[in-house]
Amino acid sequence: MIIFVGRSNVGKSTLIHRLTGKEVRRGKRPGVTRRPIEINWRGKRVIDMPGFGFMSGVPKRVQERVKDEIVHFIEDHAEEIELAVLVIDGKAAPEIIERWENRGEIPIDVEFFQFLRELEIPTLVALNKVDRVRNVEGTVNFLAEKFGITHTEARRIIIPISAKFGRNIETLRRAISETLEKGKKASENLENDVGDGLSDPVE
């Protein structure tokens, strides 16, 4: 299972369409996707998760409920999730993150990245809307600092893209394939280790 998560209106559904060629429900108004939407791609279940955070015209209690449902879904399916793609608005994210920090709160994008890491779910970050970003490298470095990862790791897992214009989609597609393959090999090695252990003679 591959999940796409992120704040409302960051372009998750558009990105999934670019990657897979399959239509998923999209809309210009934040909060259009309220329930997980599933499609099949290359034999994998791809889940377009509802956007979390601000949704125009949606009561705060509903926004919080949607966020809680996303968290519970990910926790309940953590063992099935082979990869999470955290989609971030490259232009808006730095300002939003700093605004939250100035209020003494953990920014929701940072919180979700750390949440996925704590569950040991392999995670890529699709830095979307880079056609509107003046300093892409500076934004990647900014996110690396906020996420608590090295710049080397950031360059490996943070992929600048433009879902709207199709920029760098193939790079993200390759990163997804490589991450899935790495996870598959790790799983096979674990199974072999367990099998070897079971075959050891009992003294």
N, C-alpha and C positions, 0 to 999 in steps of 0.2 A: 504494500500500500504506500502511495506517495500522497502527502498532504500539502496543500498550498494555504498558507496562513498569512495574515497581515491586517493592518488597520483598514477601515472602510475606505473605499475609493482609491486604493493604491494600484489597481489594475490587475488583480489576481485572475479574474475571469478572462480578460483580454489576453493575458500571458498564456494561460492554459490553451486558449484557442490558437495562439501563435505556435505553441510547442507541438500540439497534438493534431491541429487541423479540425478539431471537433468543436461544435458550437456548445457553449454553456451560456446560461442566462446572464446577460450583462445589463448594466444600467448606469446612467450618469449620476444618479442620486445615491449618496452613501447609504448603505444598509439594505440594498435591493436583495442581496443574498442573505436569507435569514436561517436557512437550514443547510447542512452539508449536501452538496450536489456531487454525485458520483458519475464518472465516465470510465470507459475502459480504453487503455492505451498501451500497446505493445505487451499485452497480457497482464498489465498491472492495473489495479484499482487506483484511480486518481481522484482525490477528494478536494473539491473547491469549498473551503471552510467559509462560514460567514465572516464578514469583517468585524473586527473588534474596535472599541473606542468610539469616538464621536460619530453619531448618525443624525443628519439633519432631520428635524421634525419627529424624532423618536424619543420618547420619555427616557430619562436617565435609568430608571429601574429596569426598563426593557433592555437598554444597552448593557447593564450589569448582568442581566439574566443571560443574554447572548454570550457574553464573555465567559460566564460560569459554565455554560453548556459546551463551549469550545474546549475549555480546560478539562472538563469531565470526559469528553469524547476522546481527547488525546491521551489522557491517563488510562482510560478503559481499553484503548487500542494500541498502547505504546509498544507492545511486543510484536504487533503486526506491521507497524509503521517502519518501512525501510528507509525512508527519506522524508524530511520536511523542507519545503522551500518557503522561507520567510520573505515575503515581498514587501519592499520598503519604498516609499516615495522619496527619491533621491533629493528632490528640491526642498520638500517640506520637512523632512525628518530632522535635520540639524536644529532648525528653529523650534520644532515641537519638543525635541529632547531637552534642549536648554530651558525652555519654558517650564517643563515639568520639574527639572532639577532646581530651578529657581524657587519653585513652590515647596521644595523639600520632599518631592515625590520621586519614586523610581519610574522613569519613562516606560510606557507600556511596550514599546518595541524592544527595549533593553530587557525588560522583565520576561517577555516571551522568548527571546533568544536564550536567556539563562534557564528558563523553564524547560525548553527543549533539550538543552545540554544536560540538565540535571537528570532527565529521563533517558539520557544516553541515546537520543535519536539523532542520527547523522543529519546535519543541517547545512543547507546552502542559503545564502542571502542574495536574492535578486534585487539589485539596486535599480529600481525602475525610474522611468522618466528622466534619464540622464541627458536627453536632448534639451532639457531645461536647466541643466546644472553647468555652471561656469567652470568649477574646479572639481572634476570627478575624483582625481587622486586625493585631493584634500578631504573630500567627503568620505572616501574609503578609509583614510587614516583616522578621521574623526570617529567613525563607527567602530573601528578596531579598538580605539581607546575606551569608548563607552562600553563595548561588549567584553572588554578585558581579554582580548586576544592579541597575539603578536602581529606585526605588520606582514610577516611572511605568511602566516595562516590567513590573514585577511585577504591577501592577493589570491589565495587559493579558493576561498569559499565565498567571497563577496564578488558577485559578477555584475558589472555595470551593464544595463540593458535599456532598450526602449521597446516595450511591447507594442506601442502604438505604431511605430515605424519599422519594427522588425530588426532593430539593431542588436547585434551580439546574441541573437537567439540561438544560433548554432553553437556558440561557446557555452551557453548555459545547458543546452541539450547534451553536449559532450560531458560537461561536469556532472550532470545527473547520471549519465550512463556509467561514468567512471566510479562515482560514489556507490551506485548500486552494485557494480561488479566487485568493488572492494568489500562491501558488506557481505556479498555472497561468498567470497573466498574466506572471510573471517568466520562465517557461519560453518562452512565446510571444514575448516581447520578445527573448530571447536567440536564438531561432530566426530571428527577423526580422533581427537584427543580423548573424548569420552569413550569412543569405541575401543581405543587402545587400552584405556584403563579398565574397561569391563573384561577385556580378554586376558588381563594379567592373572597368573595362577594365584590361588589363595593359599598362603602358607599355613 
